[in-house]
């Protein structure tokens, strides 16, 4: 070995590994200029996400019955509605108020106003309601507590474009004719309609109070004032065999012998419970209620005579009393 080779560092052996070089910026404490920028950007993004999460509020929103959940930066109810593009008019219902503050978990209810054309017992009017269905609309109009016949189900939805509803209220009225009093539940829009519903026929010369075109209010009393009947004309004789039957017993069985008795199921009138067609068939005028017991008995005997004694069709329940001695 010569002196020159001794002074040089020993050659690296073949196959030996060189130790990795340490980056100067780590070893020396000198950092890259981009490091601070990256860290600041990362911190800014994290802070922005955190700030957004903290500032947004979860709000439950119900618009005309449809519910959803939204996240909003809005500070007030009005801000939230504007952000989700829910328009609110002057007649719409908003709860809480549009100026109220919004917190996480706040519930906002919006009901849009809609026109309702109401025909109540024939009288038409227009209203603005925020009800979603017919039942709620009746509540808002203070009509829910009344019995009524409706043109639509109480569950029928009312669109924002509007709806037409017909309501006929049920009213209790009393019809008084002579000594007969009839209580009835009606939806009639006039006194005439009430009499038609109750199958009450007026005779010539009858007067009605209140007038026939009057609207019958609840608890209305309708009075039928009959004209004085003409003197009865008896042109048909009754055979002695028919007259001798026990007509008093028949009358007691049918109506307790009350000449003013009235049964609306037929309707049937008087102590022998005539139908009006049968009363007229034996020459009776007006109704049996307008005549005394003697006239009613005469017409009942004529009826028995006319049907040749086939009394079962006329008085099926009490006719056998005619033959009691």
VOBA-1610 file (N, C-alpha, C; in pm, whole numbers, padded with zeros to 5 digits, always signed):
BEGIN
Unk+00085-00118+00000Unk+00000+00000+00000Unk+00088+00123+00000Unk+00058+00212-00093Unk+00139+00333-00097Unk+00078+00439-00011Unk+00148+00543+00007Unk+00105+00651+00096Unk-00017+00721+00045Unk-00041+00726-00087Unk-00159+00796-00142Unk-00285+00722-00112Unk-00278+00587-00116Unk-00400+00510-00087Unk-00432+00513+00059Unk-00338+00525+00146Unk-00363+00530+00290Unk-00433+00658+00328Unk-00402+00764+00254Unk-00464+00894+00291Unk-00609+00905+00245Unk-00655+00817+00147Unk-00797+00825+00101Unk-00885+00741+00190Unk-01008+00778+00200Unk-01103+00696+00278Unk-01116+00561+00215Unk-01142+00464+00298Unk-01154+00327+00247Unk-01270+00320+00151Unk-01249+00247+00039Unk-01356+00234-00063Unk-01473+00157-00007Unk-01593+00193-00048Unk-01712+00122-00003Unk-01711-00015-00062Unk-01734-00103+00029Unk-01735-00241-00017Unk-01854-00265-00108Unk-01827-00354-00202Unk-01937-00392-00293Unk-02049-00455-00216Unk-02173-00416-00241Unk-02293-00475-00177Unk-02331-00409-00047Unk-02251-00318+00005Unk-02286-00252+00132Unk-02392-00145+00107Unk-02479-00114+00215Unk-02589-00014+00201Unk-02546+00118+00260Unk-02582+00218+00184Unk-02552+00352+00231Unk-02663+00396+00325Unk-02632+00457+00438Unk-02730+00509+00534Unk-02810+00620+00469Unk-02946+00621+00487Unk-03028+00726+00421Unk-02990+00863+00472Unk-02995+00953+00379Unk-02962+01091+00413Unk-03082+01155+00480Unk-03065+01222+00586Unk-03170+01295+00659Unk-03196+01425+00587Unk-03326+01453+00561Unk-03356+01580+00493Unk-03303+01696+00575Unk-03247+01785+00502Unk-03186+01898+00570Unk-03285+01979+00648Unk-03413+01983+00601Unk-03510+02069+00672Unk-03554+02005+00801Unk-03531+01873+00814Unk-03563+01809+00942Unk-03444+01815+01035Unk-03337+01788+00975Unk-03220+01781+01062Unk-03172+01916+01106Unk-03188+02010+01019Unk-03128+02138+01051Unk-03223+02235+01118Unk-03358+02195+01120Unk-03455+02286+01183Unk-03510+02389+01087Unk-03469+02381+00959Unk-03521+02476+00859Unk-03642+02413+00792Unk-03760+02479+00796Unk-03885+02424+00742Unk-03912+02482+00603Unk-03996+02403+00528Unk-04037+02448+00394Unk-04130+02568+00408Unk-04125+02663+00325Unk-04215+02780+00332Unk-04360+02746+00307Unk-04393+02632+00247Unk-04533+02596+00216Unk-04600+02527+00332Unk-04518+02486+00431Unk-04576+02411+00544Unk-04677+02494+00620Unk-04647+02616+00653Unk-04738+02703+00729Unk-04866+02731+00653Unk-04853+02750+00521Unk-04972+02777+00439Unk-05067+02659+00442Unk-05011+02535+00431Unk-05096+02415+00433Unk-05166+02399+00565Unk-05092+02419+00673Unk-05153+02403+00806Unk-05262+02506+00830Unk-05239+02629+00787Unk-05339+02734+00806Unk-05465+02705+00726Unk-05448+02655+00602Unk-05564+02623+00519Unk-05645+02511+00582Unk-05574+02408+00630Unk-05643+02296+00694Unk-05718+02343+00817Unk-05657+02429+00894Unk-05722+02480+01015Unk-05843+02566+00978Unk-05832+02641+00869Unk-05944+02725+00826Unk-06063+02644+00782Unk-06038+02536+00707Unk-06147+02449+00662Unk-06215+02386+00782Unk-06138+02335+00875Unk-06194+02271+00995Unk-06277+02370+01075Unk-06225+02493+01091Unk-06297+02594+01167Unk-06426+02632+01097Unk-06421+02640+00960Unk-06542+02675+00885Unk-06649+02569+00899Unk-06609+02441+00889Unk-06706+02331+00905Unk-06764+02335+01044Unk-06679+02353+01144Unk-06726+02356+01282Unk-06820+02474+01305Unk-06783+02590+01248Unk-06868+02707+01265Unk-07003+02688+01198Unk-07003+02625+01077Unk-07129+02601+01006Unk-07219+02509+01084Unk-07162+02404+01142Unk-07242+02310+01220Unk-07302+02378+01340Unk-07223+02467+01402Unk-07271+02533+01523Unk-07379+02635+01489Unk-07366+02709+01377Unk-07460+02816+01346Unk-07590+02768+01285Unk-07592+02656+01211Unk-07717+02608+01152Unk-07804+02545+01259Unk-07937+02556+01238Unk-08032+02497+01330Unk-08120+02397+01255Unk-08153+02289+01321Unk-08245+02191+01264Unk-08387+02235+01299Unk-08470+02256+01196Unk-08605+02309+01215Unk-08705+02213+01154Unk-08813+02185+01229Unk-08923+02103+01177Unk-09025+02196+01114Unk-09058+02173+00988Unk-09144+02263+00912Unk-09267+02187+00863Unk-09386+02236+00897Unk-09513+02176+00853Unk-09589+02280+00773Unk-09604+02255+00642Unk-09674+02348+00553Unk-09799+02280+00500Unk-09917+02330+00539Unk-10046+02275+00497Unk-10053+02125+00520Unk-10002+02082+00634Unk-10011+01943+00673Unk-09893+01857+00633Unk-09811+01902+00537Unk-09693+01826+00496Unk-09573+01864+00582Unk-09503+01767+00638Unk-09394+01793+00732Unk-09259+01755+00672Unk-09158+01835+00707Unk-09021+01807+00665Unk-08926+01868+00768Unk-08799+01830+00761Unk-08695+01884+00849Unk-08590+01953+00763Unk-08553+02076+00799Unk-08454+02153+00723Unk-08348+02204+00819Unk-08231+02235+00764Unk-08125+02302+00840Unk-08111+02442+00783Unk-08104+02540+00870Unk-08106+02678+00824Unk-08016+02766+00910Unk-07960+02869+00844Unk-07883+02971+00916Unk-07976+03082+00966Unk-08104+03081+00927Unk-08196+03190+00958Unk-08207+03216+01107Unk-08215+03344+01142Unk-08227+03381+01282Unk-08372+03385+01327Unk-08465+03411+01234Unk-08607+03422+01269Unk-08688+03325+01185Unk-08816+03310+01223Unk-08906+03223+01147Unk-08917+03273+01003Unk-08928+03405+00988Unk-08937+03462+00854Unk-08814+03432+00770Unk-08694+03434+00832Unk-08570+03402+00760Unk-08573+03258+00709Unk-08617+03167+00795Unk-08621+03026+00755Unk-08718+03006+00639Unk-08837+03065+00648Unk-08936+03049+00541Unk-08885+03108+00410Unk-08816+03221+00418Unk-08761+03282+00297Unk-08653+03193+00237Unk-08571+03131+00322Unk-08462+03047+00273Unk-08514+02924+00200Unk-08626+02868+00246Unk-08680+02748+00181Unk-08790+02784+00082Unk-08807+02916+00056Unk-08900+02966-00046Unk-09046+02928-00017Unk-09087+02940+00106Unk-09227+02924+00144Unk-09289+03063+00152Unk-09377+03095+00059Unk-09438+03228+00055Unk-09552+03234+00157Unk-09564+03347+00222Unk-09665+03368+00325Unk-09738+03498+00296Unk-09873+03489+00286Unk-09954+03607+00258Unk-10012+03667+00385Unk-10083+03779+00372Unk-10134+03849+00491Unk-10241+03771+00567Unk-10311+03678+00501Unk-10417+03603+00568Unk-10373+03463+00607Unk-10246+03430+00579Unk-10196+03298+00614Unk-10167+03289+00764Unk-10168+03169+00814Unk-10143+03146+00957Unk-10002+03090+00974Unk-09921+03156+01056Unk-09783+03112+01083Unk-09763+03106+01233Unk-09712+02994+01278Unk-09685+02978+01422Unk-09551+02904+01439Unk-09458+02964+01514Unk-09461+03092+01584Unk-09466+03209+01485Unk-09476+03330+01537Unk-09482+03448+01452Unk-09355+03462+01370Unk-09366+03527+01256Unk-09252+03538+01164Unk-09133+03613+01225Unk-09157+03696+01324Unk-09048+03771+01386Unk-08984+03696+01503Unk-09039+03582+01541Unk-08984+03507+01654Unk-08849+03445+01618Unk-08762+03435+01720Unk-08630+03375+01701Unk-08642+03224+01681Unk-08549+03171+01603Unk-08545+03027+01576Unk-08430+02964+01652Unk-08457+02854+01717Unk-08354+02776+01786Unk-08351+02636+01729Unk-08246+02564+01766Unk-08237+02426+01721Unk-08357+02348+01775Unk-08429+02280+01685Unk-08546+02202+01728Unk-08676+02278+01718Unk-08675+02403+01674Unk-08798+02481+01661Unk-08892+02415+01559Unk-09024+02416+01588Unk-09126+02368+01495Unk-09201+02487+01439Unk-09212+02494+01307Unk-09284+02603+01239Unk-09402+02543+01165Unk-09521+02599+01186Unk-09644+02552+01121Unk-09697+02665+01033Unk-09724+02633+00907Unk-09777+02730+00812Unk-09908+02675+00755Unk-10015+02755+00764Unk-10143+02721+00701Unk-10178+02833+00604Unk-10184+02801+00476Unk-10218+02903+00377Unk-10369+02927+00375Unk-10408+03052+00360Unk-10549+03089+00353Unk-10610+03039+00223Unk-10739+03002+00230Unk-10809+02954+00112Unk-10955+03001+00119Unk-11014+03036+00003Unk-11153+03084+00005Unk-11252+02968+00021Unk-11358+02991+00096Unk-11465+02892+00114Unk-11598+02961+00085Unk-11668+02910-00017Unk-11800+02961-00051Unk-11901+02875+00024Unk-11968+02935+00122Unk-12058+02862+00210Unk-12203+02898+00177Unk-12283+02793+00153Unk-12427+02811+00138Unk-12491+02749+00261Unk-12534+02835+00352Unk-12590+02791+00480Unk-12742+02811+00477Unk-12813+02698+00472Unk-12960+02703+00467Unk-13009+02795+00356Unk-12941+02786+00241Unk-12984+02863+00124Unk-12924+03001+00112Unk-12852+03047+00214Unk-12792+03180+00209Unk-12642+03168+00184Unk-12595+03232+00076Unk-12456+03216+00032Unk-12368+03326+00088Unk-12246+03288+00129Unk-12146+03385+00176Unk-12008+03329+00147Unk-11908+03418+00141Unk-11770+03378+00112Unk-11683+03408+00233Unk-11599+03311+00270Unk-11512+03324+00388Unk-11369+03287+00349Unk-11275+03333+00431Unk-11134+03294+00417Unk-11098+03209+00538Unk-11054+03086+00512Unk-11020+02994+00621Unk-10879+02940+00599Unk-10819+02892+00707Unk-10689+02823+00697Unk-10707+02675+00728Unk-10830+02628+00733Unk-10860+02488+00762Unk-10813+02399+00647Unk-10769+02279+00683Unk-10725+02184+00582Unk-10839+02095+00534Unk-10946+02081+00614Unk-11058+01997+00574Unk-11189+02062+00618Unk-11300+02001+00575Unk-11433+02058+00600Unk-11461+02067+00750Unk-11425+01963+00826Unk-11450+01964+00970Unk-11382+02081+01039Unk-11255+02109+01004Unk-11184+02223+01063Unk-11247+02355+01021Unk-11294+02361+00896Unk-11358+02484+00849Unk-11485+02513+00928Unk-11563+02410+00957Unk-11684+02430+01037Unk-11649+02481+01177Unk-11539+02432+01232Unk-11495+02481+01363Unk-11458+02629+01355Unk-11384+02667+01253Unk-11343+02807+01239Unk-11463+02899+01217Unk-11571+02846+01158Unk-11690+02927+01132Unk-11794+02912+01243Unk-11756+02845+01354Unk-11845+02826+01469Unk-11972+02750+01432Unk-11958+02650+01343Unk-12072+02569+01302Unk-12057+02423+01340Unk-11948+02387+01405Unk-11921+02246+01432Unk-12016+02188+01535Unk-12074+02271+01622Unk-12161+02219+01727Unk-12304+02198+01683Unk-12337+02226+01558Unk-12475+02214+01512Unk-12494+02090+01426Unk-12606+02022+01447Unk-12640+01909+01361Unk-12672+01962+01221Unk-12615+01899+01119Unk-12635+01950+00984Unk-12612+01840+00882Unk-12672+01859+00766Unk-12646+01775+00650Unk-12550+01852+00559Unk-12438+01789+00522Unk-12332+01856+00447Unk-12324+01801+00305Unk-12279+01884+00213Unk-12261+01841+00075Unk-12131+01764+00057Unk-12044+01762+00158Unk-11917+01689+00150Unk-11883+01635+00289Unk-11803+01529+00292Unk-11761+01469+00418Unk-11680+01569+00501Unk-11688+01555+00633Unk-11609+01642+00721Unk-11459+01619+00700Unk-11417+01504+00647Unk-11276+01476+00622Unk-11230+01524+00485Unk-11319+01579+00404Unk-11284+01624+00270Unk-11180+01736+00277Unk-11070+01720+00204Unk-10964+01819+00203Unk-11008+01945+00127Unk-10964+02061+00176Unk-10996+02188+00111Unk-10869+02236+00039Unk-10871+02244-00093Unk-10751+02290-00164Unk-10729+02439-00145Unk-10605+02482-00168Unk-10571+02624-00154Unk-10650+02708-00254Unk-10687+02648-00367Unk-10762+02721-00468Unk-10904+02755-00424Unk-10956+02685-00321Unk-11088+02716-00269Unk-11184+02599-00279Unk-11302+02615-00217Unk-11398+02506-00207Unk-11537+02564-00185Unk-11640+02493-00233Unk-11779+02533-00211Unk-11847+02427-00124Unk-11917+02472-00021Unk-11979+02380+00075Unk-12124+02421+00101Unk-12214+02323+00094Unk-12355+02347+00123Unk-12387+02285+00258Unk-12445+02363+00348Unk-12478+02316+00484Unk-12627+02341+00509Unk-12696+02233+00546Unk-12836+02245+00586Unk-12847+02206+00733Unk-12876+02303+00815Unk-12882+02277+00958Unk-13011+02202+00994Unk-13002+02122+01101Unk-13118+02052+01153Unk-13179+02138+01263Unk-13308+02169+01247Unk-13376+02254+01343Unk-13504+02187+01393Unk-13535+02211+01519Unk-13659+02157+01577Unk-13769+02262+01564Unk-13879+02220+01503Unk-13993+02309+01486Unk-14119+02239+01536Unk-14223+02315+01561Unk-14351+02262+01605Unk-14460+02312+01512Unk-14540+02217+01463Unk-14654+02251+01378Unk-14780+02232+01460Unk-14860+02337+01470Unk-14985+02333+01546Unk-15101+02352+01450Unk-15190+02255+01452Unk-15308+02263+01365Unk-15430+02230+01449Unk-15514+02330+01473Unk-15626+02308+01562Unk-15575+02270+01700Unk-15617+02155+01750Unk-15570+02109+01880Unk-15457+02010+01870Unk-15400+01990+01749Unk-15294+01891+01727Unk-15159+01961+01724Unk-15064+01907+01795Unk-14929+01962+01802Unk-14831+01856+01751Unk-14748+01891+01654Unk-14651+01799+01596Unk-14512+01859+01608Unk-14423+01789+01679Unk-14282+01831+01689Unk-14202+01758+01582Unk-14117+01831+01513Unk-14043+01772+01400Unk-13901+01827+01395Unk-13811+01744+01342Unk-13673+01785+01313Unk-13663+01804+01163Unk-13621+01922+01119Unk-13627+01954+00978Unk-13498+02018+00927Unk-13475+02002+00796Unk-13371+02078+00726Unk-13435+02173+00625Unk-13568+02186+00630Unk-13640+02268+00533Unk-13596+02413+00537Unk-13586+02472+00419Unk-13544+02611+00409Unk-13661+02709+00414Unk-13781+02656+00404Unk-13901+02740+00413Unk-14006+02665+00494Unk-14107+02740+00539Unk-14221+02678+00607Unk-14290+02579+00513Unk-14299+02614+00387Unk-14360+02524+00288Unk-14285+02391+00282Unk-14151+02397+00285Unk-14071+02274+00281Unk-14095+02189+00405Unk-14111+02253+00521Unk-14138+02178+00644Unk-14269+02103+00633Unk-14374+02170+00586Unk-14504+02105+00572Unk-14499+01990+00472Unk-14421+02008+00365Unk-14406+01901+00267Unk-14333+01781+00327Unk-14226+01807+00402Unk-14152+01698+00466Unk-14241+01620+00563Unk-14330+01687+00631Unk-14417+01623+00730Unk-14549+01572+00668Unk-14560+01583+00536Unk-14678+01534+00464Unk-14807+01598+00515Unk-14800+01726+00540Unk-14917+01800+00589Unk-14978+01874+00470Unk-15102+01840+00440Unk-15173+01901+00328Unk-15264+02011+00379Unk-15259+02123+00312Unk-15345+02236+00350Unk-15477+02228+00275Unk-15583+02262+00343Unk-15715+02270+00280Unk-15738+02411+00228Unk-15833+02423+00140Unk-15865+02554+00084Unk-15907+02648+00196Unk-15848+02764+00199Unk-15883+02863+00299Unk-15795+02859+00423Unk-15705+02757+00437Unk-15616+02751+00552Unk-15518+02868+00549Unk-15489+02922+00664Unk-15387+03026+00677Unk-15270+02970+00757Unk-15150+03014+00720Unk-15029+02964+00785Unk-14948+03080+00838Unk-14903+03066+00962Unk-14818+03166+01026Unk-14697+03096+01089Unk-14575+03145+01059Unk-14539+03254+00966Unk-14566+03216+00821Unk-14555+03310+00728Unk-14586+03282+00588Unk-14504+03167+00530Unk-14554+03107+00425Unk-14496+02986+00368Unk-14352+03003+00321Unk-14314+03124+00278Unk-14178+03147+00227Unk-14078+03180+00337Unk-14122+03185+00463Unk-14035+03224+00574Unk-13938+03112+00607Unk-13815+03150+00644Unk-13717+03052+00690Unk-13753+03009+00833Unk-13770+02878+00858Unk-13807+02833+00993Unk-13685+02821+01084Unk-13674+02911+01178Unk-13563+02908+01272Unk-13579+02791+01370Unk-13471+02761+01444Unk-13479+02660+01547Unk-13583+02703+01652Unk-13668+02608+01695Unk-13776+02631+01792Unk-13893+02710+01733Unk-13898+02722+01601Unk-14010+02792+01537Unk-14141+02718+01561Unk-14248+02793+01583Unk-14383+02736+01593Unk-14460+02776+01468Unk-14502+02677+01390Unk-14578+02700+01267Unk-14725+02669+01297Unk-14810+02768+01277Unk-14952+02751+01309Unk-15035+02746+01180Unk-15118+02645+01171Unk-15211+02633+01060Unk-15350+02669+01114Unk-15404+02775+01061Unk-15532+02825+01109Unk-15638+02792+01004Unk-15721+02692+01031Unk-15819+02650+00930Unk-15933+02750+00919Unk-15983+02762+00798Unk-16104+02841+00778Unk-16223+02763+00832Unk-16326+02831+00868Unk-16445+02763+00920Unk-16500+02671+00812Unk-16516+02542+00843Unk-16565+02448+00741Unk-16713+02473+00711Unk-16752+02445+00589Unk-16896+02456+00559Unk-16973+02345+00630Unk-17100+02364+00641Unk-17183+02262+00705Unk-17174+02133+00624Unk-17154+02019+00693Unk-17142+01893+00621Unk-17272+01857+00550Unk-17254+01794+00434Unk-17368+01750+00355Unk-17371+01598+00355Unk-17478+01538+00406Unk-17492+01393+00413Unk-17593+01349+00308Unk-17544+01304+00196Unk-17633+01263+00087Unk-17648+01112+00078Unk-17563+01039+00152Unk-17568+00894+00148Unk-17617+00844+00283Unk-17715+00760+00281Unk-17770+00706+00405Unk-17687+00586+00451Unk-17680+00571+00582Unk-17608+00459+00642Unk-17712+00356+00688Unk-17688+00230+00654Unk-17785+00126+00690Unk-17788+00106+00841Unk-17905+00067+00895Unk-17913+00044+01039Unk-17816-00062+01090Unk-17787-00165+01008Unk-17695-00270+01054Unk-17554-00216+01074Unk-17514-00120+00992Unk-17381-00059+01006Unk-17382+00037+01124Unk-17487+00114+01139Unk-17493+00212+01249Unk-17493+00144+01384Unk-17545+00020+01389Unk-17555-00049+01517Unk-17424-00111+01564Unk-17321-00109+01482Unk-17193-00165+01524Unk-17133-00077+01634Unk-17035-00132+01706Unk-16978-00062+01822Unk-16868+00034+01777Unk-16909+00148+01723Unk-16812+00246+01672Unk-16735+00313+01785Unk-16794+00325+01900Unk-16724+00384+02014Unk-16607+00297+02057Unk-16626+00163+02055Unk-16519+00073+02093Unk-16404+00080+01992Unk-16438+00090+01862Unk-16334+00103+01760Unk-16253+00232+01782Unk-16322+00342+01808Unk-16252+00470+01827Unk-16162+00467+01949Unk-16211+00405+02058Unk-16128+00396+02179Unk-16002+00314+02152Unk-16013+00208+02075Unk-15897+00125+02044Unk-15797+00198+01955Unk-15850+00270+01856Unk-15762+00336+01760Unk-15690+00457+01820Unk-15761+00542+01891Unk-15702+00671+01933Unk-15751+00719+02068Unk-15804+00627+02150Unk-15868+00672+02274Unk-15981+00769+02245Unk-16044+00751+02127Unk-16159+00832+02085Unk-16126+00981+02077Unk-16004+01012+02035Unk-15961+01152+02024Unk-15980+01201+01881Unk-16075+01291+01856Unk-16099+01338+01719Unk-15984+01423+01663Unk-15892+01467+01749Unk-15777+01546+01703Unk-15650+01462+01691Unk-15663+01334+01698Unk-15544+01247+01692Unk-15479+01257+01555Unk-15345+01255+01556Unk-15269+01264+01430Unk-15149+01172+01437Unk-15132+01089+01335Unk-15018+00998+01327Unk-14938+01034+01202Unk-14817+01090+01218Unk-14740+01134+01101Unk-14687+01020+01016Unk-14692+00897+01065Unk-14638+00785+00987Unk-14717+00760+00860Unk-14846+00796+00861Unk-14929+00771+00743Unk-14917+00878+00635Unk-14960+00999+00663Unk-15020+01036+00791Unk-15165+00990+00802Unk-15208+00973+00929Unk-15345+00932+00957Unk-15408+01034+01052Unk-15539+01058+01031Unk-15605+01167+01101Unk-15730+01119+01174Unk-15756+01185+01286Unk-15883+01170+01354Unk-15897+01044+01436Unk-16016+01028+01498Unk-16039+00920+01593Unk-16041+00783+01527Unk-16067+00779+01393Unk-16068+00651+01322Unk-15944+00634+01232Unk-15851+00729+01242Unk-15723+00722+01169Unk-15741+00705+01018Unk-15813+00802+00961Unk-15830+00807+00816Unk-15700+00853+00749Unk-15669+00794+00633Unk-15574+00859+00542Unk-15653+00963+00464Unk-15587+01065+00414Unk-15661+01169+00341Unk-15728+01115+00215Unk-15662+01027+00136Unk-15732+00973+00018Unk-15861+00897+00055Unk-15855+00820+00165Unk-15975+00745+00203Unk-16083+00839+00257Unk-16044+00941+00331Unk-16139+01040+00381Unk-16210+01108+00264Unk-16137+01144+00162Unk-16195+01210+00046Unk-16282+01113-00036Unk-16245+00985-00033Unk-16321+00887-00108Unk-16464+00869-00055Unk-16484+00898+00073Unk-16618+00886+00131Unk-16685+01023+00147Unk-16635+01121+00071Unk-16699+01252+00067Unk-16649+01351+00169Unk-16544+01317+00244Unk-16492+01411+00342Unk-16418+01526+00277Unk-16427+01643+00335Unk-16354+01761+00287Unk-16254+01804+00394Unk-16158+01885+00348Unk-16051+01929+00437Unk-15985+01806+00499Unk-15966+01800+00630Unk-15912+01681+00696Unk-16006+01641+00810Unk-15998+01517+00857Unk-16084+01478+00969Unk-16067+01567+01092Unk-15947+01625+01109Unk-15921+01708+01227Unk-16007+01833+01228Unk-16056+01872+01112Unk-16137+01994+01104Unk-16284+01969+01138Unk-16319+01845+01169Unk-16459+01811+01191Unk-16477+01746+01328Unk-16598+01760+01382Unk-16624+01699+01513Unk-16638+01547+01503Unk-16651+01484+01621Unk-16657+01338+01628Unk-16776+01282+01550Unk-16889+01353+01550Unk-17008+01301+01480Unk-16985+01289+01330Unk-16918+01391+01272Unk-16888+01386+01129Unk-16789+01275+01099Unk-16689+01257+01182Unk-16590+01151+01160Unk-16656+01013+01169Unk-16749+00996+01262Unk-16817+00868+01276Unk-16906+00840+01154Unk-16971+00943+01104Unk-17053+00925+00984Unk-16967+00877+00867Unk-16850+00940+00848Unk-16763+00902+00735Unk-16704+00762+00757Unk-16676+00725+00882Unk-16625+00589+00908Unk-16731+00484+00874Unk-16858+00512+00907Unk-16966+00418+00872Unk-16982+00407+00721Unk-16969+00522+00652Unk-16976+00516+00505Unk-16863+00430+00448Unk-16744+00442+00510Unk-16631+00363+00462Unk-16658+00214+00481Unk-16707+00177+00596Unk-16739+00036+00622Unk-16844-00014+00522Unk-16941+00071+00496Unk-17046+00033+00403Unk-16992+00022+00261Unk-16902+00111+00227Unk-16847+00113+00090Unk-16760-00009+00061Unk-16685-00059+00161Unk-16598-00176+00140Unk-16673-00305+00170Unk-16804-00294+00187Unk-16890-00411+00207Unk-16847-00494+00327Unk-16811-00427+00434Unk-16779-00495+00558Unk-16639-00554+00565Unk-16556-00532+00464Unk-16418-00584+00468Unk-16331-00488+00550Unk-16351-00489+00678Unk-16290-00392+00768Unk-16142-00417+00794Unk-16094-00539+00769Unk-15955-00573+00806Unk-15852-00487+00732Unk-15883-00447+00610Unk-15789-00363+00535Unk-15785-00221+00591Unk-15894-00179+00657Unk-15902-00042+00706Unk-15855-00030+00851Unk-15895-00124+00935Unk-15860-00120+01077Unk-15810-00258+01121Unk-15691-00298+01073Unk-15645-00435+01098Unk-15624-00468+01245Unk-15591-00370+01326Unk-15562-00397+01467Unk-15682-00385+01558Unk-15777-00299+01521Unk-15888-00269+01612Unk-16026-00299+01555Unk-16033-00338+01429Unk-16163-00356+01365Unk-16255-00455+01433Unk-16197-00556+01496Unk-16280-00658+01564Unk-16362-00598+01678Unk-16321-00480+01727Unk-16396-00417+01835Unk-16537-00373+01790Unk-16557-00363+01662Unk-16690-00324+01613Unk-16799-00423+01654Unk-16761-00544+01680Unk-16860-00649+01704Unk-16873-00685+01851Unk-16811-00605+01936Unk-16825-00626+02080Unk-16963-00574+02125Unk-17033-00653+02201Unk-17166-00612+02249Unk-17159-00580+02399
//
